Each structure stands twice: as C-alpha cells, then as structure tokens.
Amino acid sequence: MAREQAERAQIRSLLAVRLAGFQSLPQQEPATPSALECGPDDMDTFFGVRRVPGSDAAVFLLGFLVTHLDAVDDAAWAGTSISASDWEVLRRGVHVVFGAAAPGSRVENTARDRTPPPDIDGHTAFARWKTGHRMFYVITQGISCALIATAHAAARGNAIATRAALEAATALSRSAAVAIRFTADFPAEVYRTAVRPRMTPPHAPPGFSGLAGRDHRELVRVYRTVGPVIATLDREQFAASEFRAATDEMFAAHQAVCCEFVGQRDPSLLTRSQGQTAVHVLAGLIRNRRGLLRAEVPRQSTGGSLFEANPFRHPQNENIPR
C-alpha cells in the first residue's frame, strides 16, 4: 500500500492473474434491472464483485489486498479528505488480516470534520462508490471470520487465541468505519445527481439496498450466533467493550453518510414506497444489531458446527466465499 503507483500497478496485475485462476460461482438469481426486487446477485453485479466457491483462504486474502490497493489508487487519482490517522486504521486492518501487526499495538482514531475533495465529478464519484463498497465487503468478511474464530477459541478455552481473534474483529470494525467514510468521500450533491440515480430502474432493480448484500447478511448471522459468546467473556481478560465501541463507530459512520447523502426526511431507495425515512429505518437496524451483540446466552448449548468450523468456511451458507 505504501509503494509507488507504478509498483502498485504491477502488483495489482499479478494479483489479478492469481484471482483469475479461480472459477466463478454461478449466479443463483438473474441479475437484471427488471427483477421485482434487489437481490444478492444484483448487488454483486452492480459493484463488480466476483464470487468463487470453496473455502480457500487465499481467495479472501487476495481479494482483501486487491480492494485496498484499488482504494489507494483511487485516492491518489481523485484526492481524498480521509486523514492520515484513518489511513493508518486501514493499514492496521491489513496488518491484522495478514498477521503482521505487533501484539498489543493500538492506533488512535481522532475525530475531525469531513471536507470532501474539491472538483470531484460524477464519474469519479461513482467509481469511488463502487471501489469503497468492494473494500467494505472484504473488511466485513474479515470481521465475520474474526468473530467465528473468537467463538471457536472460546469454545476450546484458549484465552490467548480468543483475545487475538476479538482484537482482530475490533481492528477490522474500525477499518470498516473508515471504509464507509472513504466510500462516501465526495459532495452530497454529486451523490444525489450522479450516484443515486444509477441505483434506480432501469439501471438497477427496485429497492436497491445494502441489506441485500451477501456479506451484510452473513455478518448479521454471525452477530446473532457469536453475540451470546462475547457476552459471556470475562471483562478483565477480554476487551469486549472495545469491540462493541468499534462496532458502534462503524454504525455511526453509516448513519452519518445516510444523514448527509439522503437527509433527515427523505426515504431510502428501499423504503421510498413505505413512507419511512432512511434515517429512521437505519436507526432501528442499528438498535437491532447492537442488541445481537449484547444478547444473553440462549438456554440451548452454544456448541455446534460454528465453533468447530474453519473460520473461512461458513457451514450455514456455502455460497458465500471467504
């Protein structure tokens, strides 16, 4: 990520060749603007996501690095208001995923005012919208993997592995917040005139929403399953509160973008026919997600395939590659 642009381009080409060697996963649903509602395949097609079958960790690692390189190139080309400390948060996420971070290291995430880069046009903003979403998707996959690894280690009684996995989930949740801010790092007027219209018919199916994304659905499932495990962790040994704070930061970033781009009174593309504002719906979803991470342990055993699985393979959803 710190290389010169020419070197990054060469590395990016090599990674693309590696990724091209993996067979694509057939779409389960036709991704056409004429569909009655937006589905997972529609989201993947729109944002340029190619999924592959299997549980090869190399797929996830290659995709993770490619999307971050794309974001660096985008920022170098169009400019960005993302601060140096925020870029360091993204870099920390990469280090965590590739196992290169120093144990116990911390990165301060300082608050600041957002100032969109000047003179960014609709074409450039739309490209950033897609690039940022792809980066957010792989970070979301990383959070899911880290939480599953947390539950796996906790079930084995391995405190060291539990702590490391939970810290990884925390770092990646902070990275996700930065990815959201980067994705929307252009003026709201450009979003309304050049980006939002492309997510409506005939360019996209009705009800275009991130709720339809595979990675979002998987993360919610993991929240629901792993939340009770996190609730049982000893507060003195494990920084569960830091993870929840990082998750709240991710939610807050999403909420800030929604308020800036859609406004307090307007509906989202999904709720425009329901008379509900986007901010109101998003606030309800956030309350639900927070509740999942603070849920009490269910009466039935929390054991099972989730805790015995490879973190890169989700038994309940074979079609989501990691």
C-alpha positions, -999 to +999 in steps of 0.1 A: +000+000+000+030+023+005+046+015-029+047+040-058+018+039-082+038+021-110+048-006-085+013-009-072+000-014-108+025-042-113+015-059-081-022-054-089-017-071-122+000-101-106-028-104-081-054-102-108-038-131-126-039-152-094-076-143-089-085-152-125-074-187-118-104-193-095-136-205-110-166-181-106-196-191-086-227-194-108-253-168-100-284-182-082-307-154-095-308-134-127-292-100-120-314-078-142-329-044-137-363-059-145-362-080-113-391-073-088-366-065-060-329-062-054-311-095-045-276-105-036-266-112-072-278-078-083-256-062-056-225-082-067-231-073-104-236-036-097-204-033-076-182-055-097-179-084-073-170-119-085-175-148-060-159-182-061-169-215-045-149-232-018-131-222+014-096-213+002-083-186+024-061-173-004-093-161-022-101-139+008-065-126+012-061-118-025-094-100-026-087-081+006-054-068-008-067-060-043-096-039-029-073-019-006-048-013-035-078-001-056-087+023-028-052+037-026-051+042-063-085+059-063-073+083-035-041+091-054-060+098-086-090+118-072-078+131-039-094+124-005-103+140+028-096+108+047-070+117+073-036+101+079-048+086+111-077+070+092-054+055+066-034+041+095-066+024+107-070+008+073-033-002+073-038-017+108-067-038+094-044-052+066-017-060+092-042-079+113-055-099+084-020-109+072-007-115+108+019-088+106+007-064+134+027-061+165+010-077+195-009-052+216-004-023+192-031+004+191-040+032+166-057+063+178-087+073+157-091+110+161-124+129+154-123+155+127-146+175+103-151+159+069-141+181+040-149+164+006-121+166-020-127+195-044-139+192-080-148+155-080-171+148-109-200+123-111-180+096-130-151+097-104-176+097-075-194+067-089-161+048-093-152+056-057-187+045-046-180+011-061-144+008-051-152+017-015-181-008-013-158-036-025-133-027+002-160-026+028-173-060+016-139-078+022-134-060+056-169-072+065-159-107+056-128-103+078-150-093+108-172-124+103-141-146+101-126-130+132-158-134+152-161-170+142-125-175+153-133-158+186-162-182+193-141-212+181-112-203+205-136-195+234-153-229+230-118-246+233-110-225+263-080-209+246-078-174+261-048-163+240-065-172+207-098-157+219-082-124+228-063-122+195-094-130+174-115-105+193-088-078+189-088-086+151-126-081+150-122-048+168-095-035+144-114-046+114-146-029+126-127+003+129-114-003+094-149-008+082-159+027+096-130+043+076-141+023+045-176+038+048-162+073+051-139+068+021-168+053+000-188+085+006-158+109+003-174+133-022-200+160-021-236+151-013-249+170-043-228+147-066-243+117-049-278+129-055-272+138-091-247+112-103-246+082-080-281+076-066-299+077-100-277+048-111-291+027-083-327+030-096-345+014-125-337+009-153-301+008-142-308-014-111-337-033-096-363-016-074-355-014-037-317-012-041-303-016-006-271-028+011-294-051+032-295-074+002-257-079+002-244-113+010-217-101+033-241-080+053-264-109+057-236-131+068-223-106+093-257-103+109-260-141+111-225-141+128-236-113+152-266-133+162-246-165+168-215-151+183-231-123+203-241-145+232-205-159+234-190-124+236-215-116+263-200-144+285-164-133+281-146-122+313-143-084+312-110-085+329-094-107+303-111-098+271-118-063+256-154-070+245-163-034+253-137-022+229-152-044+202-186-030+208-173+005+207-156-002+174-188-016+161-207+015+172-181+035+153-189+016+122-226+021+127-221+058+134-202+062+101-230+046+082-255+068+099-235+100+092-233+091+055-271+084+054-278+118+070-255+137+047-265+120+014-302+112+020-311+137+046-333+135+078-366+134+060-361+115+028-367+078+023-340+053+011-343+035-022-357+006-003-383+025+018-395+051-007-428+033-011-433+027+026-433+063+039-404+058+063-373+079+063-340+063+057-325+077+089-354+062+110-351+028+094-313+028+098-316+037+135-339+008+140-315-016+123-286-003+144-305-009+176-312-044+164-275-051+156-264-037+189-289-060+207-275-090+189-240-082+203-254-078+238-277-109+238-278-132+267-266-168+263-295-189+249-308-218+270-296-244+245-260-252+241-239-227+222-218-256+208-221-269+173-206-266+138-199-229+140-173-233+167-158-263+150-155-248+116-127-233+096-132-195+101-131-191+063-159-215+058-195-208+069-214-241+071-248-224+071-241-205+038-220-224+014-224-199-013-205-171+005-169-175-004-142-164+021 
